[in-house]
Amino acid sequence: MEQADAASQNATPGQARVTASVYSSHVPAIGAAVDHGKTGDDYWAPMFKGFEPSKDWMKKNTPDVIFLVYNDHATNFDLSVIPTFAIGTAAEFEPADEGYGPRPVPKVKGHPRLASHIAQSVIQQDFDLTIVNDLKVDHGLTVPLNLMFGSPAEWPCLVIPFHVNVVQYPVPSGARCFALGQAIRKAIESYDEPLNVQIWGTGGMSHQLQGPRAGLINAEWDNAFLDRLIADPKGLSTMPHIDYVREAGSEGIELVMWLIARGAMADVAGGNAPTVAHRFFHVPASNTAVGHLILENNL
């Protein structure tokens, strides 16, 4: 794999490395289009076409493990228990029933040893994680896998699910998420196995599902967010919650999850700037904007 080979030339022998970060919306209607064979319909075809370069890139850069940041949609966590950050440490994760039966997608296979190592390291860096050994994964996790891999009989790599509460206030700040990404990178790089690891940030972009502004999409703001995510992630991380809500709608706050993935990139720790492998933006998909970005680490 090209990305893994590039990483291995610069990495400490025997250590895991973050080789790339991937950012993608996780719109549930995208999953429905996949499940019901509608990806070629006039409405959906332009959106799925934007991910074809990503699928080609992924074939050349398939990681050993994906650390996938997403939010649970009241599948595992409801108003009785809402962890701010939760890491899935199980060996397998079944697709969840979100009210219309489990999605017809493969079971997600985890990496318990790496997940437990990350939990240990990140908690020792003063981030409080909830460790979850029994977790079902919903569209927030499976839709991005479809977009990057299509519909295989089995997912081609292991996945560590990482839930962030962006549903019920109070939610974590962008700065906290950005700092958490840095802690996750340190954790991965201290793992004694030469794994190629990618960090995925999912959710967003601008959308609002209720109230007078239901259906809000702010394409100009979304693209400015992508610009800053590439060139000024630290500055972007200081954006207050109210700006997300005002400009990107009540569900736009999901974009703080992208800052976890961006914080794990090498340039944030003084390394080289990442390479933009692919960038895509599409309106609409259901009642949201779809954003997508692939950044390769230059280690």
N, C-alpha and C positions, 0 to 999 in steps of 0.2 A: 504494500500500500504506500503510495507516494508520501502522504502526510506522515505516516508512522515512520517511514525511512528517514525523512527530514528531521523528525523529532529525535530519533535515536542517535543521529550524528552529533547532536548537541546535548543530549541528556546524560545524566549520571547513569552508568550501566546498572541495570537491575531495578531502576526506579520507575514508577508510573509517571506519565506526563499528560497534561492537558494539551491536546493538539489542535483543537478548534472549538468554536462556540457556534451554535445554531439558534436562530430566533424565529419563532413562527406563531401565528395566531392558532387557536384551537377551537374554532367555531363548530358547534355540534352539527349544524346542517351540512358541513363538509363530510362528516362521518356518515350521515344519512345518504348523501349523494354517492359515496363509495359503496355503501352497503346495498343500495338499490340499483346499482348500475347506471347512474345518471351522470357520470363524470364527463361524458361526451356530449351532453345536452348543450344547446346554445347558451343557456344561462351559465353553466358551470365550466364549460370547456376553456374559456380564457383564464380562469383562475387556476385550473389544474395545469394548463400549459406553462404557467409561470414557475411551476415546481419541477418541470422536466429537467432543466439544467441541474437542479439540486439532486435529483435521482442519479444523474450521470456522475456528478461529483461524489456522491455517497458510495457508488460502486467502486470508485478508486480510493476512497478514504474511509471505508467501513471501520469503525472503532471496535475495540474489544468490549468497551463499556460506555454506555450513555448515562450521565448523571442528569436526569430530566426534571426540571423545575416546572411545576404546574400547580393549579389549585383544585382541590376537591370540591365538587358541586353538590354538597349535602349527601354524598354517597356513604362516606365513612364518618364524617364529622358534621353534626348538626348543632343547634343552639345549646344542646346540653354540654357539649365538649368541643371547643374550638382551639386547637393548638396553633400558635403563630407559625412555627416551623416544625415539620415532622418528616422523618426519614424512614423509608421502607427498607427493612433489613431482612426480609424473608427471601427464600429461594425462588418462590413463584408468586405471581399476582394474577388472580383471575379477573377477566373483564366484568365490570359491574352491571347490574340491572338498573338502568336509569329511568325505569317506568315503562319501557317497551321491550324488555328482555335484554340480556347481555348482547353487546355488539358481536357480530360473527368475525372476530379477529383472533389471532393466536394469543395464547397465554403468554404473559410477560415473564421472562426468567430474570431473576435478580443476581446480585453478587454479594452474598451475605458478609463475606470476609472484608471486602473493600468498604461496604456500607458501614459495618461496625467500626472499622478503622477510622472512617471519616467522622462518624459520630463521636468517637473517643477524642479525636484530635480537635474537632470544632468546639466541643463542649469545654475542653481544656483551654481553648482560646476565648472562653467566656461567652459563647453563644449557647443559649438553652434550647436544645432540640428535644422533641418528643420522639422516642424510638417506637416504631410500629412494626410488630411482627406478624400482624394479620391485616392485610390491606387489599381492597379491591380497587382496580384502577378504572377511571371513567374516561369520557371523551377528551378531557383535558390532557391526558397522556397519550391515548391511542390515536387521536386524529393527527398530531404531528408525526407519529411513526408512519401512518399511512402516507402522508404527504412526502416523506423522505424515502420510503421504501416501497410504496405501492401496497399490494395485498398479497404478501408471500404466505406460504403455508406455515412458516415459522419466522419470527423476527431474527435477523441475522446477527444480533449482538445482545449482550446482557444489558439490563436497564436497572438503575437505582432510582426509584421514585422519590421526589422531594416536594412535599406539599408546603405551600405558603398561604396563609389566610389573607385573602384579598376580597372576602365576601362580607364579613361582619366586622364593623369598626369596634375597637381600634385595629388598624392594620399597620404593618411595619413601614417605616420610612424608606425612601429610596436610598438614603445614605446608609441605613442599617443593612439593606439588601446588598448594596455595593461592597460594604465591608465584609459581609458574610461570604460573598464570592471569593474575596481574597483569602479568607480563612479556609474555604473549601479547596482552593488551589494548593495551599500549603499542606493540607491534609493529604491530598492526592499525591503530591510530590514526595511525601515521606513514606509512601507505601512501597514495600520491597518486592515489587514484581513489575517487569517491564510492560505495563499495560498502556495501550493507546486509549485515552479517555476523552470524550467530548462532553461539553456542558451545554445543555439546551435550556433556553428560557422561552416560555410559552405564554399565551394569553394575548389580550389586546387585539387590534389596536383600538381606535376610538369607537365607542359604542355605548348606548344607553338603552336599557330594556324596559324602563317604566317611567311614568310621570309625563309631564308636558313636553319634555325633550326626548321622548322615546323615538329611536331611529336616528339620533344625532350621529353624524359622521363628519370629522374635521380632517380632510385629506392634507391640507396645508400643514397643520400642526403635526400630523402623523409623520410626514416626510421630514419635517424639521427635527423631530425626535430621532429618526433614523440617522440624520446627519450628525447630530450631537452624540448619539450612541457610538458612532464610529470615531469621531474626532475629539470629543470632549466628554467622555463618560463621567469623569470625576465631577465636573461642573453640572452635568445633567443630574447626577445623584442628589444634588442639593435642592432640586425642585420640590416645593411643598405639595402636600396632598391636594390642596384646594385648586392648584393649577391643573392637575390631572382631571379633576372633577369638572372644573369650569370649561376647559378646552376640549377634553376627550370624552366627557360623559361619565356617569357614575361607575360604569364598568371599565373605564379607561385606566383605573388604578391598577389593573392587572399588569400593566407595563413595568411596575417596580420589579416584577420577577425577571425581566430581561436584564436588569442591573446586576442580579446575582451571577448570571452567565458572563456578563461583561467584566465584572470584577475579578473573574478567574483568569483573565487573559494576561499574557506575559508583560505587555507594555505598562499595565497598571503598577507592576512591581519594578519598573525601570527598564524593562526589556524593549525589544523592537516593536514598532507599530504592526498591527495585524494586517494581513492581506484580505481585501474584500473579494471573496470568491464568487458571490452572487448576491444580488439585491433585487427585491420584487415587492410591488405594492399594487393592490387591486381593490376596487370598489364597484359593487358591493358583493358580499357573500352573505346571504340571509340579510340581517339588518346591521351588519358590521363592516368595517374595513379590515382587509387582510394585509398584514405586513410580514416580510420574511427577509432574513439576512444570514449569510454564512461568513464568518471571520476565521481565517486560518492563523494559528499562532506561528510567529517567526521566532523560534527558540534559538 
